[in-house]
Amino acid sequence: MTWNLEGKRVRATYLVDMPLTGMVLESRVKYGGAVQHRIKLDVPLAMRWRTEPADILLVDDDKIMEVLQ
């Protein structure tokens, strides 16, 4: 599988156990060689430390469970 997932829908987890699905807006290689994706969520995630739900999140490549498209 290629590291660049821009434009693809994915299923992933955020932090420890927050499942999410969404569209990858950008894939990038971080300093040190790890890959990170900026994902526009299908359904915004509410987190207790934020006042508003998050609709875009940064997710590391190892948290991507499945590429849907």
N, C-alpha and C positions, 0 to 999 in steps of 0.2 A: 504494500500500500504506500502511496506517495505521502509525503509530509504536508503538502499544500492541499488543504481541504476547502479553500475559498469557494463559496457558492453552493456548498453541499449541506444537506440537512444531517444532523448528527444527534445521537443520544449519548448523554454523558452524566457524570456525577460532579457535583461541586462540593468542595471541602470534603467532608467525610461521607455523607450519605444523602445529599440533596439531589434527587434525580432531575434531569432537565432534558428538553429537546429544543432544537433551534437551528438557525442558519448561520454558517460560519461566514463572517464578514471579512476576516483577515487571519492569515496564518503567518507566523514569524518565527525565526530562529533566535532564541534568547542568547545572551552572553553565556558561554559555556557549552552551547550546542543543543540544549533542550528546545523543543518546539512548543509554542503557545498559540492558542486560537482565541479570537474575539468573537463571541457568539451572541447573536440577537435571538432572545428567547421567544418561543411560541407563547408561553404563559409567564408573565413576570413572577419572580420569586420574592416573597416577603421574608425579610430577615429581622430578627429582634433588635439588632444594633443599627438599623436604618429606619428613617421615618417613612420613606416611600419604597415600594417594591422595585427591585432591580430588573431592567429589561435587557441589559447587555452585560455580559460577564467575561472575564478572562479565565480560560480553562487550559491546563496543561495537557499535552497530547496523551499522556498515560492515563488520563481520566476519561478519554473518549471510549465508549463501550461499543458503539456501532455507527457506521455510516449508512444513513437511510436512503440517500440518493446519490 
